[in-house]
Amino acid sequence: MKKLLALTAICCAASAAHADIVQPTGSEPERHITPGPKNLKTAYLLSGVGVGVSSALFLSTFFVGKHVGDVNMPVLFTGLGTGMITPMLGQIYTGHYITWGLAIRVAAAGLVTFSVLEQSEDTRCDSEEFATCRSLKTDAYPILGLAAIAYIGGAAWDITTLPDSVDDYNKRATGLMGISPTPMGHDGYGLAAVGTF
């Protein structure tokens, strides 16, 4: 479990930005981030790995309990929390920090939280004779199914809109203004403001 959490932390901390080192007149090197065009494959990779790690973390909560039917709450809420952000790592890479997919996943997380906290009951444990375990009621499963569909839909929304997000970023990155010398007739020259929008 610790390895899975460490892998999640590494994936969340990974950055796709490229940095150039420029040596100023002082002794300390200065870092400048180059705002080059974004790559669609990189955006897909970031979102795909994010979805995989968060989904594995979330699904493992139902299998790592001490007893059959137990839900490991810390891992559940860690999976829900990372599941909000990691599917949109490709969108973050392109500068889009709030998306419809995020809103859909937040609603799904609300359904899961309600289902796990409110739709559970004390039952007799299968492994111990007189012990009681906390497990989900049968009413919780349709809600969890609806939440799973919503989560998948939100992640799919963010992933399917990646080509538009990458194109939008690349258009904004190349939309530069400039001044260019321009011939103004037979004898003169002038300056013209040029740019792309």
N, C-alpha and C positions, 0 to 999 in steps of 0.2 A: 504494500500500500504506500509505503514511504517513497518507493521508486516512482510510482505513478504520480504522486503529488509533486515530486521533484521534476519530473518530465513536464507536468503542467506548468510549473513555475518557469521553467526554461523556455517553453513555447510562448508564454505570455510576455516574457522579457526580451525575446528576440526582436531585433529591429531590422527592417529591410532597407533603411536609408544608407546611402553611400556617402562617405566623408572623405574630403581631400585635406591633407595637411599642408598648411601654408606657413612658411617660416617668416615671421615678422622681424622687425628690426631688433626686438628684445630677444631674450634667451628662451622664452617659453613658446612652444609651437601653438598656433591657433587653429582650431578646427572650424571648417566651413562645410555646411551640408550643401551638396550640389542638388539643385532642383531639376534634375533631368526628367525625361519622360518615364512614366511608370510602365511596368511590364505586366500584361494580363496573366501570364503563366505564374508570376510571383504572387499576384493577388489571389489566384485560384489555389495555389499551394498554401498560402497563409490561412485562407478560410477553410480549406479542406482539412488541414491538420488541426485547426481549432475545433471544428465540428467533431472530428474523431476523438480528440482528447477529452473534450467536455462530455460527449456522449458515453464514452467508456467509464469516465469517473462517475457520472450520474447512474448508469446502469449497475455499476458495481455495488451501489448502496444496498441493493436488494439481495446481494449474495454474500456479503461480508459480515452479517449480523452473527451474534453468538448463537441464536436459535433460529430454527426455520420460521420464516415469516417476519423476523425482526428487520427493521430498517435502521441503518446506521445514519443517524441524523447529521452529525458533523460532515460526513462525506456527501450526504444528500444536498445540504445547503452549499457546500463547496462546488459540487457539480452544477447546481442551479446558478450560482453566482458566476462561475466561469462560462457557463452556457449562454449567458446574456451577451458577453463580449466576444468570445473566441470565434463564433461563426462570422462575425463582421470584421475580422482582422484584415481581410482584403479591402473592405470599405475604408477602414482606418488608414490603411496604406495609401489610399487615393484621396484622403482628406475628408471623407464623409463620416462624421462621428455620430449622427443620429439618423436612423433609417426606419422604414416601416417594418422591416424584419425584426429590429430590436423591439419595437412596440408589441409585435405579435408574441415574441418570446417572453416579454415581461408579463403579458396576460397569461401565457402558459405557465409561467413560474408561480403566478398567483393561484392558479387552479391546483397545481401540485402541492403548494404549501397548505391550502385549504384541505385538500384531500388527505394529506398525511397527518396534519395536526387535528383535524376535526372528525375524520372518518376512521378512527382507530378505536380498538377496544382491548380489554384485558381478556386473554384466553388461556386455557391450560397449555403448558408447554409439552411438546412431544418428547423431549429428551429427559425431562425431570418429572418425577411423579406428582409432587404437590406444589410446583412452582407455577407462577403465572407469567405470561409473556404479553407484550403489547404487539398487536398485529392489526392489519387493515381489515375493515369490514368489507363485505362484498359490494356495498354501494360505492366504495372508493375506486374500484377498477374501471368503471365507465368514465369517471372523471379523469383518471390517470390516462386512459386511452385518448380522450379528447385533448388533454394537455400535450400528449406525445404528438398527435397530429398537428396541433398548433405550433409546437416547437419545430417540427420538421418543416412546416410551411414557412415559418419565419426564417429559418436557416436557408431554405431554398430561395426565398425572396432575395436575401442578401447575396447569395451566390449567383443567381441568374441575372441580377442587375450589375454584376461586376464589369462586363464589357462597356456598358454605358458610363459607369463611374470612372474607369480607366480613360476612356475617350474624353470625358469631361475634364479630368485632371490634366491630360496632355494638351487639350485645347487651351486651358487656363494657363498652363506653364509656358506655352509658346505665344500667348497673347501679350506681346511686349510692345511698348511704345519706343519710338526712336526718332532721331532727326537725321535727315539725309540731304546732302547738297543736290540741288536741282537746277538744270539749265532753265533760264527764264526768257529765252528769246535768242536773238542773234548775238548780243553783246553781254548779257548779264547772267548772273547765277544767283540763286537764292537758297533758302532752307525750307524743307517741307517736313511736317510732322507725319510720321507713318506709324502704322500699328495694325495689329490683328485683334479681333474681338471674338 
